[in-house]
Amino acid sequence: MMTFLMILDAIISVALILVILGQEAKSGGMGGMDGGSDAVFSGKARGMDALLARLTVILGIFFAIITLIIAKMSM
């Protein structure tokens, strides 16, 4: 069971990385933190960006839950 969960955790982590890298950049990076640009909070994601944003949240939740289960089982 532990091996299965560890393999599943690795697969989810790779999928999470790919989904994050597939998203379009929303701002100018750290330069947008000075308050001059509200590009981060303006507009809603549509189409593929919305799908990737939802997948990021779902995969992140699954990754956290499975990692906590593995930690609990290894105690």
C-alpha positions, 0 to 999 in steps of 0.5 A: 500500500505504501509503495502504491501511494508513493508512486501515486504521489510522484505521478501527481507531483509530475502532473502538477509541475506540468500543469503549472508550467502550462499556464500562461503568465499573468503578470510581470513577475516580481515587478508587479508587487509594487502596486503599480500593476493590478494585472494579477487581480484583473479579469477571469481566466477563460478557456484553457487557463481556467481548466489549468487553474482548476487542475492546479488546485485539484492536483495540489489538494490530492498531493497534500492529502496523499503526502499526509497519508504517507507521513502518517503511515510511516510513523 
